């Protein structure tokens, strides 16, 4: 089934062409060449992918919420495993939306509630002794809210008697204005399902027993409060994703904000997201840093050892919006007029180059995912002395940088400005890219 | 009519060529870092941009280096072996804690300890051995026997910090021509809660605030000869300005060398500066200063016995340091390649008048406007750059008002290195506040000027005697840097 019917082209002239191209596969349609691809139609596709992708993230988070209910109803290793699987499944569509974060202010402002990382997990629950007991940067470093209904921190008494959605989102999250006091979002749920990963760069993820949430055979203490935390955090995640899905619907805040930027502004937003995520964020902050220092702390989904998929789907999100397509978790394919079509119209060889770069990145990511399925997860691959593993990760960094370079060429070709790929300067003087 | 049009066209040509000519003559100062000047929007990240001369691959290294600069260290042992080893005694847990946005350190609260301001400690020599050591040129001062080279105000869990710094200010009123009276604040320092017994009776101390960390690679790339050629320690030209090179100990090459970095130019290279800061300020070991206990002295026994991050690495081919070489290399790359922001209000008449006044008052004799960096292939894009740091990197007697009375290598207790002025106009934008001079005592640029004495006394007097409008123009000029 194709979701073509949801596509509502804005320009009448383009309408027929859009439908036609959407009915055919994008790359081999002869008729497509004759269609004039406009910026507006590309922006419209981008919006529709956002709507579909956030909706998909919401649906999979709702499935996770149901799995949590089943787990709390009967906390066994089997139900815990099912819940973990639901969490991993929910990450796949969500990570593909990350490309929307850069450039769309409304998304960036909201994102901290659902995907903040890294976190000082001692704020939430018990931790290993090696975690340490205090931090002069964060008085809540070891607050352990689950075991302390009324902790006194920095002379203040915190009322944590009831662990509710409101308490997590309004009181605990980023308490004391410390960013690492992450009290909500995917990574909090992840920590509550898996527990700390104490294996360093050796294989293995967190190992929290299902009895941590048992009312009859409680381990880890305060299981009732831990259950409240897990349930509140999961349903809060659903609420927040609902907000963002709404934000991309007709008259939604994010959609209107993007449309208000106009043709050029809209394309700049799209390319900012593609370039910044690939270059500064993914290649730099999330991958190269951990690789060079062989530091498992730099692992993005560290409790579950799901980092490989997190990176894989980040890269896929970039590819999605370039090609104007999105495949939902149910397997439905959405397609529309894309940035690729627009670039092809301006300079076919540049479009071919970008497609090649995206595919190189995807292959490099696939190698990492394959390794992970054999037990060599991201933290193992970046380990000291693991030359082969390090090379796999290094290839990903190089592919992403290469892809970002072509993204810059596209920015130049489309005569766009005002773009900052995080960590990149050359855009201020677009000529320098082509020298 | 036609005739006039032709003339206008010709006139335009002449004007255009004049414009081009003037541009090529003086345009460089728009870009104080040469190629290493960014063109980004001005905001709190204005001192955090990579040099535009770097390739995309290299900018990624810059970004990784930046993450290390911002890394928050934890005590050993921890599960995060790449980030442990803090302390046992320390002033801050990360570089960025004191160098916020890579700008000047900020004073926090009224008179409590601010991590960005600490005390360097030493004693005046008491024995022959001390004197021989100082004469060898291998040490710049004799550390305080119990407390070492600086006062660390934080300690490991359960441990005692070395003390707390208390700062109190008294007012001094300075009258300017035209009747305006300016209040400047003179600090006095007190150390409370001494953790390791009384300080030595011959204690010398010097308060230091974190300086901005911009353009350091360029300052390092200036040919030593060009700096030395400016020295005039005996003031042979009788202009009242000496200019003395500090000759310090190069820990890397084990030789005496020109000092360039630090408030008294006590450090010869950026690599040494970075690693000394890791060791002294954070208690992190590196290849150059491998002591895992950082700055613990032999009299701080419990401190020396604390667990550390040095031997946590069990792989034989990796150096067993808290900050391995790969990490300090990235830190060096980052600190070398932070770009300068462009000059603002370059064409404003007030700025130009301010600049003339700056020169007329003789400020430029120490705050030397420009250098061209050495031609040296090893330095890559840092070579052959005409830069505008407004410093001669030499020591000058600044008078009793600013004196710390604590020598460091050849610098006596009244001498300070001319601090570069580039970026000074963006202090508030980057750091959120303004605290100038070596201890942050000056709340604005005029106060900082009024603290100048010694060799700068005559210049200061000229500024006091300027009209209020002229002083304003001078400040406009400084704020454009």
Interface residues (C-beta under 8 A of the other chain):
Chain A: X128 X130 X131 X132 X133 X134 X135 X136 X137 X196 X198 X200 X279 X280 X283 X284 X285 X288 X289 X292 X293 X294 X295 X296 X297 X298 X384 X385 X397 X401 X404 X405 X420 X423 X424 X425 X426 X428 X429 X432
Chain B: X38 X39 X40 X49 X50 X51 X52 X54 X56 X57 X59 X60 X62 X63 X64 X67 X68 X72 X74 X75 X77 X78 X79 X80 X81 X82 X83 X93 X97 X154 X157 X313 X315 X317 X318 X324 X326 X327 X330 X339
